[in-house]
Amino acid sequence: MNIVKMWVLAMAGLMIQGCSVWQDYVRPRVEIPAQYKEPPPAGWKVAEPGSPELSPAWWERYNDPQLTALLTQANQANYTILIAEANYRQGLALARASHSPQLPALNGQAGATRGETTNTTGVRSDYSIGLNASWEMDLWGRIRNSVIAGETNAEATAADLAAAKLSVQSTLAQTYFQLRILDSQKLLLDNTAKSFDRSLKLTTNRYNVGLASRTEIAQAETQLRNTLAQSIDISASRAQLEHAIAVLIGKPPAELSIPEQPYKDVANLSLPAANTGLPASLLERRPDIAGAERRVASANAQIGVARAALFPTLTLGATFGYSDNSLSNLLSLPNRLWSLGPALAGPIFDNQLRRSNTNAAIARYDASVATYKQTVINGLREVEDNLALLRILEAEAKEQETAVKFAREAVTQTENRYRAGISEYQYVVNVQSTLLTAERNLLSITGRRLNASVALMVALGGAYVLPQSNY
């Protein structure tokens, strides 16, 4: 075969570059409803197509500088995020590596040997220097599908990075709100303890003048000490939450101290509002869904790689260099050598290895499709869960606020009756305990509402932004 025929064969290989033995990727179809079952919470609305929904810094809607400062640190120093970022950089590197077979590989070589053979006399030296080039023609789409698999896998790791950020952000925000609720509960208990202390002094004075019994003093003491114990217990829980926040921002617990900041008026606490979007928008807005979809695309390309292995490969090779037994004359024209030619290789018998690999790739694709669909419906469930939770908790909070109002009225009236001597102290203890329980329940509901609002922000995707990638 002369050189002209070799190049004709090479050009023919170029013409069929990109021929694939497997189908192009099509995103799996998932049946999703046109609207959510639950209506948006108060202040929220369904976004129109193309309208802004959430911002990437969704936590700024809570107007809490301390929360913003903590999340800024977490985005930069959290180790879970740093691990995901390193995995993303690894995915980018592998994606770039998948492009390398698209161009010829060029290698240099140099050698020096010394020895003898049976048909020569004495010891012989051989020296060589040259270049080798090889290029696999992508007859069946193996390289093209490898590139697609590498790029889509890198895109999946980018989505994983965004998902890791959202997870850390939501965990930190919810932990922070729990801490502030504990601050509010501690303030409530401390103020209640002061009130109970005044009641104890009043009961002691009445006892000294014969208007109260020793039992009433014991009841007042018990009520006060129980309240002080509950306040101390909250301090222990708060310390643990503070330590958890320290870890989330990448610091040892000893290096973080968050000042107490109780809510002043939980009854009038307003939650941030945003557009919920339509169910279909989750396919683009949630990083976990985006990552699952990209892994389906990668698995589809891997089938093409596996199927291409069933067919022969055509490689064009070329060599140019010099070889001689004298180092001083190595680069002279008579010692020049070159070669150019194609090599065709294909499977003859592999005991079903390649076909089994293809079947395994198809099974992985089917699993990734099911994972993608499961991720989509889980995302829809999380949105519905938190929409329902916010609606129900809002109604519950209104009822609890009313209960607190009447409990306060009952305490005022009962304490006045006790001072007037027309009511027993047991009634005072009962109504005071009822008020404390009602106020703590209201704080608990407020904390659940804050956590649900954060969960809804994250369930809607948190307006994540994928990094731009150049493979």
MARLOVEX-739222 format. One record per residue (C-alpha): z, y, x. Coordinates in steps of 0.2 Angstrom, whole numbers, padded with zeros to 4 digits, always signed. Each point is the difference from the previous one (the first is absolute). Last residue first. Example, Ala and Ser with C-alpha at 12.3 -4.5 7.8 and 13.67 -1.06 7.14 Angstrom:
<rs>
+0036-0005+0068/+0003-0017-0006/
</rs>
This chain:
<rs>
+0144+0110-0068/+0004+0018-0005/+0015-0001-0012/+0006+0014-0011/+0018-0003-0005/+0004-0005-0018/+0008+0013-0011/+0014-0006-0013/+0000+0009-0016/+0018-0007-0004/-0009-0015-0006/+0004+0000-0019/+0014-0012+0003/+0007+0011+0014/+0002+0015-0012/+0007-0012-0013/+0013-0007+0012/+0005+0018+0004/+0002+0004-0018/+0009-0016-0003/+0013+0003+0014/+0003+0018-0007/+0003-0007-0018/+0011-0014+0007/+0011+0013+0009/+0001+0010-0016/+0005-0015-0010/+0014-0003+0012/+0005+0018-0001/+0001-0001-0019/+0010-0016+0002/+0013+0008+0011/+0002+0014-0012/+0003-0012-0015/+0012-0010+0010/+0010+0015+0005/+0000+0006-0018/+0006-0017-0006/+0014+0000+0013/+0006+0017-0006/-0001-0005-0018/+0011-0016+0003/+0012+0008+0012/+0003+0014-0013/+0002-0012-0014/+0013-0009+0010/+0010+0016+0003/+0005+0000-0019/-0005+0014-0011/+0009+0013-0010/+0010+0008+0014/-0009+0016+0001/-0005-0004+0018/-0007-0017-0006/-0010+0008-0014/-0008+0012+0012/-0004-0015+0012/-0007-0009-0015/-0011+0015-0005/-0007+0003+0017/-0003-0018+0004/-0009-0003-0017/-0011+0015+0004/-0005-0006+0017/-0004-0017-0008/-0011+0008-0013/-0011+0009+0014/+0000-0016+0011/-0007-0010-0015/-0013+0013-0003/-0006-0001+0018/+0000-0019-0002/-0012+0001-0015/-0011+0012+0010/+0000-0011+0015/-0004-0015-0010/-0016+0008-0007/-0005+0005+0018/+0004-0017+0006/-0011-0008-0013/-0015+0011+0004/+0003-0002+0019/+0001-0019-0001/-0015-0002-0010/-0011+0011+0012/+0009-0010+0014/-0004-0017-0006/-0018+0005-0006/-0004+0006+0018/+0007-0015+0008/-0009-0011-0012/-0017+0008+0004/+0004-0002+0019/+0004-0019-0003/-0016-0001-0010/-0010+0006+0015/+0010-0010+0013/-0004-0016-0010/-0018+0004+0000/-0001+0003+0019/+0011-0016+0003/-0012-0010-0011/-0015+0007+0010/+0009-0003+0017/+0003-0019-0005/-0019-0002-0005/-0005+0008+0017/+0012-0012+0009/-0007-0015-0009/-0018+0006+0005/+0005+0001+0018/+0008-0017-0001/-0016-0007-0007/-0010+0008+0014/+0012-0007+0013/-0002-0017-0007/-0019+0002+0001/+0002+0005+0018/+0011-0015+0005/-0009-0013-0010/+0000-0013+0014/-0008+0012+0012/-0017-0007+0001/-0017+0009+0004/+0006+0018+0000/-0012+0013+0007/-0006+0008+0016/-0016+0010+0004/-0001+0008+0017/-0013+0014+0003/-0007+0005+0017/+0000+0011+0015/+0003-0004+0018/+0001+0010+0016/+0002-0003+0019/-0002+0011+0015/+0002-0007+0017/-0018+0004+0006/+0004+0019-0004/+0015+0002+0012/+0017+0002-0008/+0008-0015+0009/-0007+0003+0017/+0017+0004+0009/+0010-0012-0011/-0011-0015+0006/-0001-0016-0011/-0010+0009-0013/+0001+0005-0019/-0005+0016-0008/+0002+0006-0018/-0008+0001-0018/+0005-0011-0015/-0005+0001-0018/+0005-0009-0016/-0005+0000-0018/+0011-0010-0011/-0005-0008-0016/+0013-0009-0010/-0003-0015-0011/+0007-0001-0018/+0017-0007-0007/+0009+0014+0010/-0008+0012-0012/+0010-0007-0014/+0017+0004+0008/-0005+0018+0004/-0007+0002-0018/+0016-0007-0007/+0010+0013+0012/-0010+0014-0009/+0008-0005-0017/+0017-0001+0008/-0002+0017+0007/-0005+0007-0017/+0015-0009-0009/+0011+0008+0014/-0007+0017-0005/+0005-0003-0018/+0018-0005+0005/+0002+0016+0011/-0007+0011-0014/+0012-0008-0012/+0015+0003+0012/-0006+0017+0004/+0001+0006-0019/-0012+0014-0004/-0017-0008-0001/+0003-0015-0011/+0014+0010-0008/-0013+0012-0008/-0005-0014-0012/+0017+0002-0009/-0003+0018-0004/+0009+0014+0009/+0019+0004-0001/-0001+0018+0003/+0015+0008+0007/+0018+0005-0005/+0016+0002+0010/+0016-0004-0008/+0011+0013-0008/+0019+0000+0002/+0008+0010-0015/+0013-0013-0005/+0002-0004+0019/+0008+0017+0003/+0006+0004+0017/-0006-0016+0009/+0010-0005+0015/-0004+0005+0018/+0011-0008+0013/-0006+0003+0017/-0012-0013+0008/+0006-0006+0017/-0012-0009+0012/+0002-0005+0018/+0013-0013-0002/-0011-0010-0012/-0012-0003+0014/-0017+0009-0004/-0017-0006-0005/-0001+0010-0016/+0002-0015-0011/+0015-0006+0011/+0009+0017-0003/-0003-0002-0019/+0008-0017+0000/+0015+0007+0009/+0002+0014-0013/-0001-0013-0013/+0014-0010+0008/+0011+0016+0002/-0003+0004-0018/+0006-0017-0006/+0016+0002+0010/+0003+0018-0006/-0002-0007-0018/+0014-0012+0003/+0011+0015+0005/-0004+0009-0017/+0004-0016-0010/+0017-0001+0009/+0004+0018-0005/-0005-0004-0018/+0011-0015+0000/+0015+0009+0007/-0001+0014-0013/-0001-0012-0015/+0014-0010+0007/+0011+0015+0003/-0003+0006-0018/+0004-0017-0007/+0016-0001+0010/+0005+0018-0006/-0003-0006-0018/+0011-0015+0003/+0014+0011+0006/+0001+0008-0017/-0005+0017-0005/+0009+0015-0009/+0017-0002+0009/-0001+0016+0010/-0004-0009+0016/-0012-0011-0009/-0010+0015-0006/+0000+0007+0018/-0007-0017+0006/-0013-0001-0014/-0006+0017+0005/+0000-0004+0018/-0010-0016-0003/-0012+0009-0011/-0003+0012+0014/-0003-0014+0011/-0012-0008-0012/-0010+0016+0000/-0001+0000+0019/-0005-0018-0001/-0014+0005-0012/-0006+0013+0013/+0000-0013+0014/-0008-0013-0011/-0014+0012-0006/-0003+0006+0018/-0001-0019+0005/-0012-0003-0014/-0011+0014+0006/+0000-0005+0018/-0004-0018-0006/-0015+0007-0010/-0005+0009+0016/+0000-0016+0010/-0010-0009-0013/-0013+0013+0001/-0001-0002+0019/-0002-0019-0002/-0014+0003-0013/-0009+0012+0011/+0002-0011+0016/-0006-0015-0009/-0015+0010-0008/-0005+0007+0017/+0002-0017+0009/-0011-0009-0013/-0013+0014+0000/-0001+0000+0019/-0002-0019+0000/-0014+0001-0013/-0009+0013+0010/+0001-0011+0015/-0006-0015-0010/-0014+0010-0006/-0006+0004+0018/+0003-0019+0003/-0012-0004-0014/-0013+0013+0007/+0001-0009+0017/-0003-0017-0009/-0015+0008-0009/-0007+0005+0017/+0003-0016+0009/-0007-0011-0015/-0015+0012-0001/-0003-0002+0019/+0002-0019-0001/-0013+0000-0015/-0013+0009+0011/+0003-0011+0015/-0002-0016-0011/-0014+0007-0010/-0012-0015+0002/-0012+0005+0013/+0012+0012+0009/-0009-0001+0017/+0013-0004+0014/-0003+0010+0015/+0003-0004+0018/-0001+0010+0016/+0004-0007+0018/+0000+0012+0015/-0001-0005+0019/+0007-0004+0016/-0001-0016+0011/+0005-0007+0016/-0002-0018+0007/+0007-0006+0017/-0005-0017+0007/+0010-0012+0011/-0009-0012+0011/-0015-0011-0004/-0007+0000-0017/-0004-0015-0012/+0018-0006-0002/+0006+0017-0005/+0010+0013+0009/+0012+0014-0004/+0003+0019-0001/-0001+0010-0016/-0001+0019-0003/-0002+0007-0018/-0003+0016-0009/-0002+0003-0019/-0003+0014-0012/+0000-0002-0019/-0010+0008-0014/+0003-0004-0018/-0014+0005-0012/+0004+0010-0015/+0006-0005-0017/+0012-0012+0008/+0012+0015+0003/+0002+0005-0018/+0015-0012-0003/+0010+0008+0014/+0000+0017-0010/+0008-0009-0015/+0012-0009+0012/+0005+0017+0007/+0002+0008-0017/+0010-0015-0006/+0012+0002+0015/+0002+0018-0004/+0005-0005-0018/+0012-0012+0006/+0008+0013+0011/+0001+0012-0015/+0008-0014-0010/+0013-0003+0013/+0003+0019+0002/+0002+0001-0019/+0013-0014+0000/+0009+0009+0015/+0002+0016-0009/-0002+0015+0012/-0013+0011-0006/-0001-0003-0019/+0019-0002+0000/+0003+0017+0008/-0011+0009-0013/+0009-0010-0013/+0017+0006+0005/-0005+0018+0000/-0008-0001-0017/+0015-0008-0007/+0011+0013+0007/-0012+0014-0006/+0001-0007-0018/-0013+0008-0011/-0003-0017-0009/-0019+0003+0000/+0001+0000+0019/+0002-0019-0001/-0019-0002-0004/-0005+0005+0017/-0017-0009-0002/-0003+0011-0016/-0001-0008-0017/-0014+0002-0013/-0014+0013+0003/-0014-0001-0012/-0016-0011+0003/+0002-0009-0016/+0012+0008-0012/+0018-0004+0004/+0012-0007-0013/+0015+0011-0003/+0018+0002+0006/+0012+0013-0006/+0010-0013-0010/-0004-0017+0005/-0018-0007-0002/-0003-0012-0014/+0003-0019+0002/-0014-0012-0003/-0011+0008+0014/-0017+0004-0005/-0018-0008+0003/+0008-0017+0003/-0005-0010+0016/-0012-0015+0002/-0002-0003+0018/-0017-0002+0008/-0001-0006+0018/-0008+0013+0011/-0018-0006+0005/-0003-0006+0018/-0017-0005+0005/-0005-0018-0002/+0000-0013+0015/-0014-0006+0011/-0003+0017+0007/-0016+0007+0007/+0006+0016+0010/-0012-0002+0014/-0016-0009-0006/-0011+0013+0008/+0010+0000+0016/-0002-0019+0002/-0019+0003-0002/+0001+0013+0014/+0009-0012+0011/-0013-0014-0003/-0014+0012+0004/+0009+0005+0016/+0001-0018+0006/-0019-0002-0005/-0004+0015+0011/+0011-0007+0015/-0009-0016+0001/+0005-0017-0008/
</rs>
